[in-house]
Amino acid sequence: MPTSNATPGHPSPIGFAPPFIDEAAIAAVERVLRSGWITTGPETAAFEQELAQFVGAPHVVCGGSWTGLAGVVLDWFGVGPGDEVILPAYTYCATANVVLHRGAKPVLVDLPSKADRDGLNITWDQVAPLLNHRTKVVMPVDIGGWPVQCGEWATRLSEWASNHGFEGDHPMQAALGRPLLLSDAAHSLGGTTGGQPVGAAADISIFSFHAVKNITTAEGGAAALALPPPFDNAEVYRTLRSHCLHGQSKDAAAKFNSKGKGNWRYDVTHPGFKCNMTDIQAAMGRVALERYPADLAYRAQLADRYDERLTALGLVELPKRSGAMRKTADHLYIVQLKEGFVPYRDALIEALSAQDIATNVHFPPLPLLTAYAERGAKRDNCPEAIAAFDAA
């Protein structure tokens, strides 16, 4: 069910996550358009700094999408053929697509049994048996905004690596001494885990600013860098930012705004990608981030109202939203139909639609998708994920 990008007085009908674009956002975009500088520049740099402060990470690099940034990070960490990346079967396809693009193998993890569920997230107990010397990255997903306990996972990954004599086959992994903990935090900006903001607990956390997200830049994303020593997060920031722009040693702003002879000269230090964020997008994001604490509070009020009224109906199991030093970002309000009501899911969706209330189902588990079934993903390996999808 939608919480949408809700604002007080939102009129009926209730759409699914309509983007909230106010006059302040329009004015910010107009200001950038009139400035004459519309690609990556000072607005993007300011947005990165404000995001880093908000999530409590040393640095944040913005990009054109979650997918683009994830590809850049996997490339930087040396993910390639022969490597494995552990991730949920219950996720949007982008989580696994970026792994295939690197020539690596997505290792799909089923949800826990219903009695042991942590929302709709995978748990450490399921991940641990799958770790091996080919594991380059572990990528949990914060489904609906409910965060994985990444601080605890990082500690356990280090313990596993120490106990198994783990040695990375790439300089970055050798420096880290264990698989990278890369959080798919597309849904969870503003959530907390282990008492920390999402973005400060995992090695790298990637957020999405797609049109339906809590904060939108139309398209876009941000990678929060919180790598442990010996990594210099400032240096990693500069590297990833360069890799988002084909590996150039200077972006357009540096070439045109610097003074002195030869300011146009640049090098390409890595065959990178093209997924930088523009100042137009960043202007939207800065306005949204400024009002985000108030938006989060309002989303929580709406979700509280759902909790109260849906509990009274007795048809559904409610999403996890708080507990154990964790708090959701209330991105999606994903309910699970109780046993006996599952066969009526589609009829319920149609009935809500007749009342102008839009809903959606998240997410078809990857083995149900043709692209992954053709690559060997088996339905029989994720019965719990499929059951959760059927009840969503």
Sine and cosine of phi, psi and omega as CSV:
sin_phi,cos_phi,sin_psi,cos_psi,sin_omega,cos_omega
0.00,0.00,0.50,-0.87,-0.11,-0.99
-1.00,0.10,0.64,-0.77,0.36,-0.93
-0.99,-0.10,-0.37,0.93,0.00,-1.00
0.84,0.54,0.10,-1.00,0.17,-0.99
-0.98,0.18,0.96,0.29,-0.25,-0.97
-0.97,0.24,0.55,-0.84,0.11,-0.99
-0.67,-0.75,0.49,-0.87,0.00,-1.00
-0.82,0.57,0.68,-0.74,0.05,-1.00
0.98,0.18,0.25,0.97,0.00,-1.00
-0.86,0.51,0.81,-0.58,-0.12,-0.99
-0.97,0.23,0.34,-0.94,0.15,-0.99
-0.98,0.19,0.53,-0.85,0.05,1.00
-0.96,0.27,0.28,-0.96,-0.02,-1.00
-1.00,-0.07,0.96,-0.28,0.03,-1.00
-0.99,0.14,0.23,-0.97,0.03,-1.00
-1.00,0.04,0.96,-0.27,0.10,-0.99
0.81,0.59,0.80,0.60,0.09,-1.00
-0.92,0.39,0.68,-0.73,0.00,-1.00
-0.91,0.41,0.64,-0.77,0.02,-1.00
-0.99,-0.12,0.96,-0.26,0.02,-1.00
-0.90,-0.43,0.94,-0.33,-0.03,-1.00
-0.98,-0.21,-0.03,-1.00,-0.05,-1.00
-0.90,0.43,-0.52,0.85,0.02,-1.00
-0.91,0.43,-0.64,0.77,0.04,-1.00
-0.92,0.39,-0.67,0.74,0.02,-1.00
-0.89,0.46,-0.67,0.74,0.01,-1.00
-0.91,0.42,-0.62,0.78,0.00,-1.00
-0.91,0.41,-0.67,0.74,0.04,-1.00
-0.91,0.42,-0.67,0.74,0.02,-1.00
-0.88,0.48,-0.65,0.76,0.01,-1.00
-0.86,0.50,-0.68,0.73,0.01,-1.00
-0.92,0.38,-0.67,0.74,0.02,-1.00
-0.86,0.50,-0.66,0.75,-0.01,-1.00
-0.96,0.27,-0.33,0.94,-0.02,-1.00
-0.94,0.33,-0.39,0.92,-0.04,-1.00
1.00,0.03,-0.10,0.99,0.03,-1.00
-0.88,-0.47,0.96,-0.28,-0.15,-0.99
-0.91,-0.41,-0.25,0.97,0.03,-1.00
-1.00,-0.01,-0.27,-0.96,-0.05,-1.00
-0.84,0.54,0.80,-0.60,-0.04,-1.00
-0.22,-0.97,-0.57,-0.82,-0.11,-0.99
-0.90,0.44,-0.53,0.85,-0.01,-1.00
-0.92,0.38,-0.65,0.76,0.03,-1.00
-0.91,0.42,-0.68,0.73,0.02,-1.00
-0.87,0.49,-0.66,0.75,0.02,-1.00
-0.91,0.41,-0.65,0.76,0.02,-1.00
-0.89,0.46,-0.66,0.75,0.03,-1.00
-0.87,0.49,-0.69,0.72,0.00,-1.00
-0.91,0.42,-0.66,0.76,0.00,-1.00
-0.93,0.38,-0.62,0.79,0.06,-1.00
-0.91,0.42,-0.68,0.73,0.01,-1.00
-0.86,0.52,-0.67,0.75,0.04,-1.00
-0.91,0.41,-0.64,0.77,-0.05,-1.00
-0.91,0.41,-0.67,0.74,-0.08,-1.00
-1.00,-0.08,-0.09,1.00,0.04,-1.00
0.96,0.27,0.46,0.89,0.03,-1.00
-0.97,-0.23,0.49,-0.87,0.01,-1.00
-0.86,0.52,-0.64,0.77,-0.02,-1.00
-0.53,-0.85,0.45,-0.90,0.10,-0.99
-0.73,-0.68,0.72,-0.70,0.11,-0.99
-0.91,-0.40,0.78,-0.63,0.00,-1.00
-1.00,-0.06,0.48,-0.88,0.01,-1.00
-0.55,-0.84,-0.03,-1.00,-0.10,-1.00
-0.97,0.26,-0.32,0.95,0.02,-1.00
-0.19,-0.98,0.30,-0.96,0.15,-0.99
-0.84,0.54,-0.72,0.69,-0.08,-1.00
-0.87,0.49,-0.72,0.69,0.01,-1.00
-0.87,0.49,-0.71,0.71,-0.01,-1.00
-0.91,0.41,-0.64,0.76,0.02,-1.00
-0.88,0.48,-0.65,0.76,0.05,-1.00
-0.89,0.45,-0.65,0.76,0.03,-1.00
-0.90,0.44,-0.70,0.71,-0.02,-1.00
-0.90,0.43,-0.71,0.70,0.01,-1.00
-0.89,0.46,-0.63,0.78,0.06,-1.00
-0.89,0.46,-0.73,0.68,0.01,-1.00
-0.86,0.52,-0.60,0.80,-0.05,-1.00
-1.00,0.09,0.02,1.00,0.10,-1.00
0.99,0.14,0.36,0.93,0.00,-1.00
-0.94,0.34,0.76,-0.65,-0.03,-1.00
-0.32,-0.95,-0.23,-0.97,-0.02,-1.00
-0.81,0.59,0.67,-0.74,-0.02,-1.00
1.00,-0.03,-0.26,0.97,0.01,-1.00
-1.00,0.01,0.37,-0.93,0.06,-1.00
-0.84,-0.54,0.60,-0.80,0.08,-1.00
-0.82,-0.58,0.86,-0.50,-0.03,-1.00
-1.00,0.06,0.78,-0.62,-0.04,-1.00
-0.43,-0.90,0.24,-0.97,-0.05,-1.00
-0.96,0.28,0.50,-0.86,0.21,-0.98
-0.96,0.28,-0.44,0.90,-0.03,-1.00
-0.99,-0.11,1.00,0.03,-0.01,-1.00
-0.29,-0.96,0.19,-0.98,0.14,-0.99
-0.95,0.30,0.49,-0.87,-0.14,-0.99
-0.87,0.49,-0.42,0.91,-0.04,-1.00
-0.84,0.54,-0.59,0.81,-0.02,-1.00
-0.83,0.55,-0.66,0.75,-0.02,-1.00
-1.00,0.01,-0.53,0.85,-0.02,-1.00
-0.83,0.55,-0.68,0.73,-0.05,-1.00
-0.90,0.43,-0.48,0.88,0.04,-1.00
-0.94,0.33,-0.71,0.71,0.05,-1.00
-0.87,0.49,-0.61,0.79,0.00,-1.00
-0.88,0.47,-0.42,0.91,0.03,-1.00
-1.00,0.02,-0.02,1.00,-0.03,-1.00
0.99,0.17,0.18,0.98,-0.02,-1.00
-1.00,-0.09,0.08,-1.00,-0.06,-1.00
-0.96,-0.28,0.86,-0.52,0.16,-0.99
-0.97,0.25,0.83,-0.56,0.07,-1.00
-0.99,-0.17,0.94,-0.35,-0.16,-0.99
-1.00,0.05,0.72,-0.69,-0.04,-1.00
-0.93,-0.36,0.77,-0.64,0.05,-1.00
-0.97,0.26,0.32,-0.95,0.14,-0.99
-0.93,0.36,0.39,-0.92,0.12,-0.99
-0.92,0.40,0.21,-0.98,0.13,-0.99
-0.87,0.49,0.37,-0.93,-0.12,-0.99
-0.83,0.56,-0.60,0.80,-0.03,-1.00
-0.93,0.37,-0.39,0.92,-0.08,-1.00
-0.94,-0.34,0.24,0.97,-0.10,-1.00
-0.92,0.40,0.58,-0.82,0.18,-0.98
-0.90,-0.43,0.98,0.18,-0.19,-0.98
0.89,0.45,-0.76,-0.65,0.09,-1.00
-0.90,-0.44,0.49,0.87,0.00,-1.00
-0.99,-0.15,0.44,-0.90,0.18,-0.98
-0.96,0.28,0.31,-0.95,-0.02,-1.00
-0.86,-0.51,0.29,-0.96,-0.01,-1.00
-0.86,0.51,-0.62,0.79,-0.04,-1.00
-0.87,0.50,-0.46,0.89,0.06,-1.00
-0.99,0.11,-0.50,0.87,-0.05,-1.00
-0.97,0.24,-0.68,0.74,-0.15,-0.99
-0.79,0.61,-0.71,0.71,-0.02,-1.00
-0.92,0.39,-0.26,0.96,-0.06,-1.00
-1.00,-0.04,-0.16,0.99,-0.02,-1.00
-0.94,0.35,0.66,-0.75,0.08,-1.00
-0.39,-0.92,-0.06,-1.00,-0.09,-1.00
-0.96,0.28,-0.12,0.99,0.11,-0.99
-1.00,-0.04,-0.14,0.99,-0.04,-1.00
-0.95,0.31,0.93,-0.37,0.00,-1.00
-1.00,-0.06,-0.59,0.81,-0.10,-0.99
-0.60,-0.80,0.60,-0.80,0.22,-0.98
-0.91,-0.40,0.83,-0.55,-0.12,-0.99
-0.82,-0.58,1.00,0.09,0.10,-0.99
-0.96,0.29,0.35,-0.94,-0.03,-1.00
-0.83,-0.56,0.75,-0.67,0.04,-1.00
-1.00,0.05,0.99,0.14,-0.12,-0.99
-0.91,0.42,0.81,-0.59,0.06,-1.00
0.96,0.27,-0.04,1.00,-0.05,-1.00
0.95,-0.30,-0.08,1.00,0.03,-1.00
-0.99,0.11,0.91,-0.42,-0.20,-0.98
-0.99,0.14,0.62,-0.79,0.17,-0.99
-0.94,0.35,0.45,-0.90,-0.01,-1.00
-0.99,0.13,0.96,0.29,-0.18,-0.98
-0.92,0.39,-0.56,0.83,0.03,-1.00
-0.86,0.50,-0.68,0.74,0.04,-1.00
-0.92,0.39,-0.65,0.76,-0.01,-1.00
-0.89,0.45,-0.65,0.76,-0.01,-1.00
-0.88,0.48,-0.67,0.74,0.03,-1.00
-0.89,0.46,-0.69,0.72,-0.03,-1.00
-0.93,0.36,-0.57,0.82,0.08,-1.00
-0.89,0.45,-0.66,0.75,0.03,-1.00
-0.90,0.44,-0.66,0.75,0.03,-1.00
-0.89,0.45,-0.69,0.72,0.02,-1.00
-0.87,0.49,-0.72,0.69,-0.03,-1.00
-0.88,0.47,-0.66,0.75,0.01,-1.00
-0.91,0.41,-0.67,0.74,-0.05,-1.00
-0.95,0.32,-0.40,0.92,-0.08,-1.00
-0.94,-0.34,0.19,0.98,0.03,-1.00
0.86,0.51,0.65,0.76,-0.09,-1.00
-0.93,0.36,0.72,-0.69,0.08,-1.00
-0.74,-0.68,0.81,-0.58,0.02,-1.00
-0.96,0.27,0.51,-0.86,0.00,-1.00
-0.98,-0.18,0.19,0.98,0.03,-1.00
-0.73,-0.68,0.56,-0.83,-0.06,-1.00
-0.80,0.60,-0.62,0.78,-0.02,-1.00
-0.93,0.37,-0.67,0.75,0.01,-1.00
-0.95,0.32,-0.58,0.82,0.06,-1.00
-0.89,0.46,-0.63,0.78,0.03,-1.00
-0.92,0.39,-0.63,0.77,-0.01,-1.00
-0.96,0.27,-0.57,0.82,0.05,-1.00
0.99,0.16,0.22,0.98,-0.01,-1.00
-0.21,-0.98,0.13,-0.99,0.13,-0.99
-0.88,0.47,0.52,-0.85,0.05,-1.00
-0.95,0.31,0.70,-0.72,0.13,-0.99
-0.99,-0.12,0.98,-0.20,-0.05,-1.00
-0.95,-0.32,0.94,-0.33,-0.06,-1.00
-1.00,0.07,0.84,-0.54,0.18,-0.98
-0.99,0.15,1.00,-0.04,-0.06,-1.00
-0.97,-0.23,0.52,0.86,-0.03,-1.00
-0.82,0.58,-0.51,0.86,-0.08,-1.00
-0.99,-0.17,-0.17,0.98,-0.37,-0.93
-0.89,-0.46,0.32,0.95,0.09,-1.00
-0.86,0.52,0.82,-0.58,-0.02,-1.00
0.99,-0.16,-0.17,0.99,0.10,-1.00
-0.98,0.18,0.17,-0.99,0.06,-1.00
-0.77,-0.64,0.52,-0.85,0.04,-1.00
-0.59,-0.80,0.78,-0.62,-0.07,-1.00
0.88,0.48,0.46,0.89,-0.03,-1.00
0.98,0.19,0.03,1.00,0.02,-1.00
-0.95,-0.33,0.46,-0.89,0.13,-0.99
-0.90,0.44,0.60,-0.80,0.16,-0.99
-0.85,0.53,0.78,-0.62,-0.09,-1.00
0.88,-0.47,-0.30,0.95,-0.01,-1.00
-0.95,-0.31,-0.19,0.98,-0.15,-0.99
-0.99,-0.12,-0.68,0.73,0.02,-1.00
-0.99,0.16,0.24,-0.97,0.07,-1.00
-0.86,0.51,-0.76,0.65,0.06,-1.00
-0.64,-0.77,0.71,-0.70,0.04,-1.00
-0.84,-0.55,0.74,-0.68,-0.04,-1.00
-0.90,-0.43,0.81,-0.58,0.01,-1.00
-0.98,-0.21,0.39,-0.92,0.07,-1.00
-0.91,-0.42,0.64,-0.77,0.09,-1.00
-0.88,-0.47,0.50,0.86,0.09,-1.00
-0.85,0.53,0.26,-0.96,-0.14,-0.99
-0.85,0.53,-0.46,0.89,-0.04,-1.00
-1.00,-0.09,0.01,1.00,-0.07,-1.00
-0.98,0.18,0.21,-0.98,-0.03,-1.00
-0.84,0.54,-0.65,0.76,0.15,-0.99
-0.89,-0.45,0.73,-0.68,0.00,-1.00
-0.81,-0.58,0.60,-0.80,0.21,-0.98
-0.87,-0.50,0.48,0.88,-0.12,-0.99
0.97,0.24,-0.91,0.42,0.24,-0.97
-0.73,-0.68,0.43,-0.90,0.02,-1.00
0.52,-0.86,0.16,-0.99,0.02,-1.00
-0.24,-0.97,0.08,-1.00,0.00,-1.00
-0.50,-0.87,0.66,-0.76,0.05,-1.00
-0.94,-0.35,0.89,-0.46,0.04,-1.00
-1.00,0.02,0.79,-0.61,-0.08,-1.00
-0.97,-0.25,0.88,-0.48,0.03,-1.00
-0.67,-0.75,0.71,0.71,-0.03,-1.00
-0.94,0.34,0.60,-0.80,0.01,-1.00
-0.98,0.20,0.21,-0.98,0.14,-0.99
-0.84,0.55,0.54,-0.84,0.23,0.97
-1.00,0.01,0.21,0.98,-0.05,-1.00
-0.95,0.31,0.63,-0.77,0.16,-0.99
-0.98,-0.18,0.96,-0.27,-0.09,-1.00
-0.89,0.46,-0.47,0.88,0.06,-1.00
-0.92,0.40,-0.65,0.76,0.03,-1.00
-0.93,0.37,-0.66,0.75,0.04,-1.00
-0.89,0.46,-0.64,0.77,0.06,-1.00
-0.84,0.54,-0.75,0.66,-0.03,-1.00
-0.89,0.45,-0.62,0.78,0.00,-1.00
-0.91,0.41,-0.76,0.65,-0.03,-1.00
-0.91,0.42,-0.61,0.79,0.02,-1.00
-0.89,0.46,-0.65,0.76,0.06,-1.00
-0.90,0.43,-0.67,0.74,-0.03,-1.00
-0.92,0.38,-0.37,0.93,0.09,-1.00
-0.97,0.26,-0.17,0.99,-0.04,-1.00
-0.78,-0.62,0.79,0.62,0.07,-1.00
0.89,0.45,0.27,0.96,0.01,-1.00
0.99,0.17,0.26,0.97,0.02,-1.00
-0.92,0.40,0.58,-0.81,0.04,-1.00
-0.98,0.21,-0.26,0.97,0.05,-1.00
-0.68,-0.74,0.63,-0.78,0.17,-0.99
-1.00,0.02,0.02,-1.00,-0.07,-1.00
-0.88,0.48,-0.62,0.78,-0.01,-1.00
-0.89,0.45,-0.67,0.75,0.00,-1.00
-0.92,0.40,-0.60,0.80,-0.02,-1.00
-0.95,0.32,-0.60,0.80,-0.10,-0.99
-1.00,-0.08,-0.38,0.92,-0.08,-1.00
-0.98,-0.18,-0.28,0.96,0.01,-1.00
-0.96,0.29,0.34,-0.94,-0.06,-1.00
-0.93,-0.37,0.41,-0.91,0.04,-1.00
0.97,-0.23,0.18,-0.98,-0.05,-1.00
-0.94,0.33,0.51,-0.86,0.10,-1.00
0.96,0.29,0.32,0.95,-0.03,-1.00
-0.93,0.38,-0.28,0.96,0.00,-1.00
-0.99,0.17,-0.29,0.96,-0.09,-1.00
-0.95,0.30,0.66,-0.75,0.05,-1.00
-0.50,-0.86,0.28,-0.96,0.07,-1.00
-0.88,-0.48,0.31,-0.95,0.18,-0.98
-0.91,-0.42,0.94,-0.35,-0.12,-0.99
-1.00,-0.07,-0.16,0.99,-0.02,-1.00
-0.36,-0.93,0.63,-0.78,0.06,-1.00
-0.96,0.28,1.00,0.08,-0.16,-0.99
-1.00,0.04,-0.48,-0.88,-0.14,-0.99
-0.79,-0.61,0.01,-1.00,0.07,-1.00
-0.82,-0.57,1.00,-0.01,-0.02,-1.00
-0.53,-0.85,0.64,0.77,0.03,-1.00
-0.98,0.22,0.39,-0.92,0.09,-1.00
-1.00,-0.01,0.58,-0.81,0.05,-1.00
-1.00,-0.02,0.32,-0.95,0.06,-1.00
-0.92,0.39,-0.43,0.90,0.08,-1.00
-0.89,0.45,-0.74,0.67,0.03,-1.00
-0.89,0.45,-0.71,0.71,-0.04,-1.00
-0.88,0.47,-0.57,0.82,0.03,-1.00
-0.88,0.47,-0.69,0.73,0.09,-1.00
-0.87,0.49,-0.71,0.70,-0.05,-1.00
-0.90,0.44,-0.62,0.78,-0.02,-1.00
-0.91,0.42,-0.65,0.76,0.04,-1.00
-0.90,0.43,-0.70,0.72,-0.02,-1.00
-0.91,0.42,-0.63,0.78,-0.01,-1.00
-0.92,0.39,-0.58,0.81,0.00,-1.00
-0.89,0.46,-0.61,0.79,-0.02,-1.00
-1.00,-0.06,0.01,1.00,-0.16,-0.99
-0.89,0.46,-0.65,0.76,0.05,-1.00
-0.83,0.56,-0.66,0.75,0.04,-1.00
-0.93,0.37,-0.63,0.78,0.03,-1.00
-0.90,0.44,-0.67,0.74,0.03,-1.00
-0.87,0.49,-0.68,0.73,0.01,-1.00
-0.89,0.46,-0.64,0.77,0.00,-1.00
-0.94,0.34,-0.64,0.77,0.06,-1.00
-0.87,0.49,-0.65,0.76,0.02,-1.00
-0.90,0.45,-0.62,0.79,0.05,-1.00
-0.88,0.47,-0.70,0.72,0.03,-1.00
-0.89,0.45,-0.69,0.73,0.00,-1.00
-0.91,0.42,-0.60,0.80,0.08,-1.00
-0.86,0.50,-0.63,0.77,0.01,-1.00
-0.91,0.40,-0.67,0.75,0.10,-0.99
-0.85,0.52,-0.73,0.69,-0.01,-1.00
-0.80,0.60,-0.76,0.65,-0.08,-1.00
-0.89,0.45,-0.75,0.66,-0.13,-0.99
-0.98,0.22,-0.57,0.82,0.01,-1.00
-0.96,0.27,-0.52,0.85,0.10,-1.00
-0.86,0.51,-0.66,0.75,-0.02,-1.00
-0.90,0.43,-0.51,0.86,-0.01,-1.00
-0.96,0.28,-0.57,0.82,0.04,-1.00
0.97,0.25,0.29,0.96,-0.04,-1.00
-1.00,-0.06,-0.44,0.90,-0.21,-0.98
-0.74,-0.67,0.35,-0.94,0.18,-0.98
-0.99,-0.11,0.72,-0.69,-0.12,-0.99
-0.99,0.12,0.40,-0.92,0.04,-1.00
-0.95,0.30,0.46,-0.89,0.13,-0.99
-0.94,0.33,0.69,-0.72,-0.05,-1.00
-0.74,-0.67,-0.34,0.94,0.02,-1.00
-0.35,-0.94,0.29,-0.96,0.03,-1.00
0.74,-0.68,0.48,-0.88,0.07,-1.00
0.80,0.61,0.75,0.67,0.02,-1.00
0.87,0.50,0.50,0.87,0.06,-1.00
-0.79,-0.62,0.50,-0.87,0.07,-1.00
-0.55,-0.83,0.68,-0.73,-0.02,-1.00
-0.96,0.27,0.35,-0.94,0.15,-0.99
-1.00,0.00,0.04,1.00,0.03,-1.00
0.78,0.62,0.70,0.71,0.05,-1.00
-0.97,0.25,-0.83,0.56,0.06,-1.00
-0.89,-0.46,0.60,-0.80,0.09,-1.00
-0.97,-0.26,1.00,0.02,-0.11,-0.99
-1.00,-0.09,0.91,-0.41,0.06,-1.00
-0.99,-0.17,0.38,-0.92,0.09,-1.00
-0.88,-0.47,0.84,-0.55,0.05,-1.00
-0.89,0.45,0.67,-0.74,0.04,-1.00
-0.94,0.33,0.39,-0.92,0.00,-1.00
-0.83,0.56,0.72,-0.69,-0.05,-1.00
0.97,-0.24,-0.42,0.91,0.01,-1.00
-0.97,-0.25,-0.17,0.99,-0.06,-1.00
-0.83,0.56,-0.66,0.75,-0.01,-1.00
-0.89,0.46,-0.25,0.97,-0.07,-1.00
-0.98,-0.21,0.24,0.97,-0.06,-1.00
-0.84,0.54,-0.80,0.60,-0.07,-1.00
-0.90,0.44,-0.58,0.82,0.05,-1.00
-0.91,0.41,-0.60,0.80,0.04,-1.00
-0.92,0.40,-0.67,0.74,0.04,-1.00
-0.87,0.49,-0.68,0.73,0.01,-1.00
-0.91,0.41,-0.61,0.79,0.02,-1.00
-0.91,0.41,-0.65,0.76,0.05,-1.00
-0.91,0.41,-0.66,0.75,0.03,-1.00
-0.87,0.50,-0.60,0.80,0.03,-1.00
-0.90,0.44,-0.37,0.93,0.05,-1.00
-0.99,-0.14,0.27,0.96,-0.01,-1.00
0.89,0.46,0.57,0.82,0.08,-1.00
-0.91,-0.41,0.92,-0.39,-0.04,-1.00
-0.99,0.10,0.65,-0.76,0.09,-1.00
-0.73,-0.68,0.14,-0.99,0.04,-1.00
-0.53,-0.85,0.25,-0.97,0.03,-1.00
-0.88,-0.47,0.82,-0.57,-0.01,-1.00
-0.83,-0.56,0.75,-0.66,-0.26,0.96
-0.82,-0.57,0.47,-0.88,0.16,-0.99
-0.88,0.47,0.86,-0.51,0.04,-1.00
-0.82,0.58,0.54,-0.84,-0.15,-0.99
-0.83,0.55,-0.61,0.79,0.01,-1.00
-0.91,0.42,-0.24,0.97,0.05,-1.00
-0.99,0.13,-0.18,0.98,-0.03,-1.00
-1.00,-0.06,0.67,-0.74,-0.09,-1.00
-0.81,0.59,-0.70,0.71,-0.07,-1.00
-0.85,0.52,-0.57,0.82,-0.04,-1.00
-1.00,-0.01,-0.55,0.84,0.10,-0.99
-0.87,0.48,-0.64,0.77,0.01,-1.00
-0.94,0.34,-0.31,0.95,0.03,-1.00
-0.98,-0.20,0.28,0.96,0.17,-0.99
0.99,-0.15,0.03,1.00,0.04,-1.00
-0.94,0.34,0.79,-0.61,-0.12,-0.99
-0.96,-0.28,0.74,-0.67,0.08,-1.00
-0.85,0.52,-0.61,0.79,-0.07,-1.00
-0.90,0.44,-0.31,0.95,-0.02,-1.00
-1.00,0.07,-0.11,0.99,-0.01,-1.00
-0.64,-0.77,0.85,0.53,-0.02,-1.00
-0.90,0.44,-0.56,0.83,-0.03,-1.00
-0.94,0.33,-0.63,0.78,0.04,-1.00
-0.90,0.44,-0.66,0.75,0.01,-1.00
-0.92,0.38,-0.63,0.77,0.04,-1.00
-0.90,0.44,-0.64,0.77,0.03,-1.00
-0.91,0.41,-0.64,0.77,0.04,-1.00
-0.89,0.45,-0.68,0.74,0.00,-1.00
-0.90,0.45,-0.49,0.87,-0.04,-1.00
-1.00,-0.05,-0.10,0.99,-0.09,-1.00
-0.99,0.15,0.00,0.00,0.00,0.00
